[in-house]
Amino acid sequence: MSGRVTLATVAATAGVSVATVSKVLNGRSDVSESTRARVQELLREHEYIGRRPEQVERITVELFYQGFLNSYSVEVIQGVVEAGQAADVDVVVGSHPHANRSSGRAAPWIRELTATGRRAAIGITCELTDADLAALSRARLPLVVVDPISIAQPDVTSVGSTNFAGGMAATQHLLSLGHRRIAYLGGPPSSGCNQARLNGFRGAMEAAGVPVPKDYVWLREFLYEDGLAGGADLLDLPEPPTAIFAGSDETALGVMEAARARGLRVPEDLSVIGFDDTQVARLASPQLTTIRQPLREMGAVALRTALQLAAGEKVDSHHVELATRLIVRDSTAELARVPVS
């Protein structure tokens, strides 16, 4: 045959994924005998047979994040890496800086991806410019983003969770405990997942007929330090909240520390609920009530979607949302009632 034969060519002809062809080439056992026989026959037809193992095309996916690693990112990365192992795909993890929007040029690291033979890229809560997206498109390098920030293009494939429903569930939990002075301490205003959680919070409060004072919404980042600063600001108000819904587990821990510094007990004096259900929620004291995101599953879905796009396959939806659910632990309690004398 003439021309360069790729695994994608063989996969398309066999009607299977590129990952399945890679498994057959590497002698993996988790492929049915009929599929293995069909793929091996096509490999022979395409003259793939007889190549040395080191010449076999390996699928490599770039997994990148921006800023600092946190407990949320670690869980998503673990999901991507585990899914990569299952699919016999190499995953390269890298930290890349935010693009310079004023330059109008793509970030240099994006141009390097195609030179290093990456087949797809997965970003975690990343912020990419129009120039970045255009460069990826020109290179025909598929992109999947987990919880994108400030990406308005509807054709960017993304994976997230039901943030609006999670925001409502967190707030409804606090309302059910008798709290009415409930504040929201969240992430960047430009973040899609933050806006969805905030809207869920507002929706639940409005449905309950409870007004939200302007000072009861505090937005910055999803970091511990922001929870500490935001918690201090909220708890120092003339009429402080009795409950705080934090947009992440890490910010919730910052809120809890701000409460302790003011002699307040959690949950006796202040109820705190987080979002994510990372390991820090279980290590907190008291253990943190939170909204669980299936972070590892989100990473796995992102990897599988990236492989589909790399193989030229169509995906059912450009945006996938996985379900959230309330996890009740020890950091929330019924509002303490002042006894009538």
C-alpha positions in Angstrom: 0.0 0.0 0.0 1.1 3.6 -0.6 1.1 6.3 1.9 1.4 6.3 5.7 -0.9 3.9 7.4 -2.1 5.0 10.9 -3.9 3.2 13.6 -6.9 5.5 12.9 -7.0 4.1 9.4 -7.1 0.5 10.7 -9.6 1.4 13.4 -12.0 3.1 11.0 -11.9 0.1 8.6 -12.5 -2.3 11.5 -15.2 -0.2 13.0 -13.5 -0.1 16.4 -11.7 2.6 18.4 -8.0 3.4 18.0 -7.5 2.3 21.6 -8.8 -1.2 20.7 -6.3 -1.5 17.8 -3.6 -0.4 20.1 -4.6 -3.1 22.6 -4.4 -5.8 19.9 -0.9 -4.6 18.8 0.3 -4.7 22.4 -1.2 -8.2 23.1 -3.7 -7.1 25.6 -6.2 -9.7 26.7 -9.3 -7.5 27.2 -10.3 -7.7 23.5 -12.8 -10.3 22.2 -11.5 -13.0 19.9 -13.6 -12.0 17.0 -12.5 -8.3 17.2 -8.9 -9.4 17.6 -9.0 -11.6 14.5 -10.6 -8.8 12.5 -8.1 -6.2 13.6 -5.1 -8.6 13.0 -6.4 -9.3 9.5 -6.6 -5.6 8.7 -3.1 -5.0 10.2 -1.8 -7.6 7.8 -3.6 -6.0 4.9 -2.2 -2.6 5.8 1.3 -4.2 6.2 1.4 -3.3 9.9 2.5 -6.9 10.6 6.2 -7.4 11.1 7.0 -3.9 12.5 9.2 -3.9 15.6 7.4 -3.1 18.8 9.2 0.2 19.1 7.9 1.2 15.7 4.2 0.7 16.7 2.4 4.0 16.9 1.6 4.9 20.5 -1.3 7.1 21.2 -0.3 10.0 23.5 -2.7 12.5 25.0 -1.6 15.8 26.6 -3.3 16.5 29.9 -2.7 20.1 31.1 -3.7 22.4 33.9 -3.1 26.0 34.6 -2.1 27.5 37.9 -1.7 25.5 41.1 -2.6 21.8 41.6 -5.3 21.4 44.1 -7.3 18.5 45.5 -9.9 18.9 42.7 -7.3 18.7 39.9 -5.6 15.7 41.4 -8.9 13.7 41.4 -9.6 14.6 37.8 -6.0 13.8 36.8 -6.3 10.4 38.5 -9.4 9.6 36.5 -7.7 10.5 33.2 -4.6 8.5 34.0 -6.6 5.4 35.1 -8.7 5.6 31.9 -5.5 5.9 29.8 -4.1 2.8 31.4 -7.3 0.9 30.7 -7.2 2.0 27.0 -3.4 1.4 26.7 -2.8 5.1 26.0 0.0 7.3 27.2 -1.0 10.4 29.2 1.5 13.2 29.6 0.7 15.6 32.4 1.9 19.2 32.1 1.4 22.6 33.7 1.1 25.4 31.2 0.8 29.2 31.8 -2.2 31.3 30.9 -2.1 32.8 27.5 -1.3 36.5 26.9 -4.6 37.7 25.5 -3.1 41.0 24.4 -0.6 39.3 22.0 -3.2 37.8 19.8 -1.0 34.8 19.4 -1.4 31.2 20.5 0.5 30.1 23.6 3.9 28.6 22.5 3.2 25.3 24.3 0.2 24.7 22.0 2.4 24.9 18.9 4.7 22.3 20.5 2.0 19.7 21.0 1.8 18.7 17.4 5.6 18.7 17.1 5.7 16.1 19.9 3.1 13.9 18.3 0.2 14.4 20.7 -3.1 12.9 19.4 -5.4 15.0 21.6 -5.4 17.4 24.5 -7.4 17.6 27.7 -7.5 20.7 29.8 -8.6 21.1 33.4 -10.4 24.3 34.4 -8.3 26.1 31.8 -8.6 29.4 30.1 -7.8 29.4 26.4 -7.9 32.4 24.0 -9.4 32.4 20.5 -5.9 32.2 19.1 -5.2 29.1 21.2 -8.4 27.4 19.9 -7.7 28.4 16.3 -4.1 27.0 16.6 -5.5 23.7 17.9 -8.1 23.6 15.1 -5.5 24.2 12.4 -3.4 21.4 13.8 -6.4 19.2 13.9 -5.7 18.4 17.5 -8.9 17.6 19.4 -9.5 19.4 22.6 -11.7 18.3 25.6 -12.0 20.7 28.6 -13.0 19.7 32.1 -14.9 22.6 33.7 -13.9 25.3 31.2 -13.3 28.9 32.2 -14.3 31.7 29.9 -14.7 29.6 26.8 -17.7 30.9 24.9 -17.3 28.8 21.8 -20.2 26.3 21.7 -18.2 23.8 19.6 -15.6 23.3 22.3 -16.1 19.8 23.8 -16.3 19.8 27.5 -17.1 17.6 30.5 -18.6 18.9 33.7 -21.2 18.1 36.4 -24.7 19.3 37.2 -23.5 22.4 39.0 -26.8 24.2 39.0 -28.6 21.2 40.6 -25.7 20.8 43.1 -26.0 24.5 44.0 -29.7 24.0 44.6 -29.2 20.8 46.7 -26.6 22.5 48.9 -28.8 25.5 49.6 -31.9 23.4 50.1 -30.0 21.3 52.7 -29.1 24.4 54.7 -32.7 25.8 54.4 -34.1 22.4 55.6 -32.0 22.9 58.8 -33.7 26.2 59.5 -31.0 28.5 58.2 -32.1 31.7 56.5 -29.0 33.9 56.7 -27.1 31.8 54.1 -24.1 33.2 52.2 -22.4 31.9 49.0 -18.6 32.0 48.8 -17.5 31.0 45.3 -14.9 31.1 42.5 -14.2 33.5 39.6 -17.3 35.4 38.2 -16.2 34.3 34.7 -16.2 30.6 35.6 -19.1 28.7 34.1 -19.3 26.1 36.9 -19.2 28.9 39.5 -22.0 30.8 37.8 -24.1 27.6 37.7 -23.6 26.9 41.4 -24.4 30.6 42.3 -27.5 30.4 40.2 -28.6 27.2 41.9 -28.0 28.9 45.3 -30.1 32.0 44.2 -32.8 29.7 42.8 -33.2 27.8 46.0 -33.3 30.9 48.1 -35.8 32.6 45.8 -38.0 29.5 45.8 -38.0 29.6 49.6 -38.8 33.3 49.7 -35.5 34.2 51.4 -33.8 37.4 50.2 -30.0 37.3 49.6 -28.2 40.5 50.8 -25.6 41.8 48.4 -22.9 41.3 51.0 -23.8 37.6 51.2 -22.2 36.7 47.8 -18.4 36.7 47.8 -16.5 35.7 44.7 -12.8 35.2 44.0 -11.1 31.8 43.4 -11.7 28.2 44.6 -8.7 28.3 46.9 -8.2 27.8 50.7 -6.8 31.3 51.0 -9.9 32.7 49.4 -12.1 30.8 51.8 -10.1 32.2 54.7 -10.4 35.8 53.4 -14.0 35.5 52.3 -15.0 33.8 55.5 -13.5 36.6 57.5 -15.3 39.2 55.5 -18.7 37.4 55.8 -18.3 36.6 59.5 -17.3 40.2 60.4 -20.5 41.6 58.9 -22.8 43.4 61.4 -25.3 40.6 60.7 -23.2 37.6 59.7 -24.6 34.4 58.1 -25.4 31.4 60.2 -24.5 29.1 57.2 -22.1 29.4 54.3 -22.2 27.5 51.0 -18.6 27.3 49.7 -18.0 26.7 46.0 -15.3 24.1 46.7 -14.1 21.9 49.5 -10.8 23.9 49.8 -12.6 27.2 50.3 -14.9 25.5 52.8 -11.9 24.6 54.9 -10.7 28.2 54.7 -14.2 29.3 56.0 -14.0 26.8 58.8 -10.6 28.2 59.9 -11.9 31.8 59.7 -14.7 30.7 62.0 -12.3 29.0 64.5 -10.2 32.2 64.6 -13.3 34.1 65.7 -14.2 31.6 68.4 -17.1 30.1 66.4 -17.8 26.4 66.4 -18.7 24.4 63.3 -21.5 23.3 63.1 -22.9 24.6 66.5 -22.4 28.3 65.6 -21.9 28.1 61.8 -22.9 25.5 59.3 -20.5 25.0 56.3 -21.1 23.0 53.2 -18.6 22.5 50.3 -18.5 21.3 46.7 -16.5 18.5 45.1 -16.1 15.8 47.8 -12.4 15.5 47.5 -10.2 13.8 50.1 -9.9 17.0 52.1 -13.6 16.8 52.9 -13.1 13.5 54.7 -9.9 14.7 56.4 -11.5 17.9 57.7 -12.5 18.3 61.4 -15.4 18.1 61.6 -15.8 16.1 58.4 -17.3 18.3 55.7 -20.8 18.1 54.3 -20.4 18.7 50.6 -21.8 18.2 47.1 -20.1 15.3 45.4 -18.8 15.7 41.9 -17.7 12.4 40.2 -14.3 13.9 39.5 -12.5 10.7 38.5 -15.4 9.7 36.3 -15.3 13.2 34.7 -11.6 12.6 33.9 -12.3 9.2 32.4 -15.1 10.5 30.2 -12.8 13.3 29.0 -10.1 10.8 28.0 -12.6 8.5 26.2 -14.1 11.5 24.4 -10.7 12.8 23.4 -9.9 9.4 21.9 -13.1 9.4 20.0 -12.4 12.7 18.5 -8.8 11.7 17.7 -10.1 8.7 15.7 -12.4 11.0 13.7 -15.5 9.7 15.4 -18.5 11.9 16.2 -19.5 12.5 19.8 -23.1 12.5 21.0 -22.8 15.9 22.7 -20.3 18.7 22.9 -21.0 19.1 26.6 -21.5 16.2 29.0 -22.7 16.8 32.6 -22.4 14.0 35.2 -24.8 14.0 38.2 -23.9 15.5 41.6 -25.3 14.5 44.9 -25.4 15.7 48.5 -23.1 14.0 51.0 -24.1 14.9 54.6 -21.4 14.7 57.2 -20.7 16.7 60.4 -20.2 20.4 59.3 -23.9 21.3 59.1 -26.5 21.2 61.8 -29.9 22.7 62.6 -30.0 26.3 63.4 -29.6 26.8 67.1 -32.7 28.4 68.6 -32.4 31.1 71.3 -34.5 30.0 74.2 -37.4 32.3 75.2 -37.1 33.5 78.8 
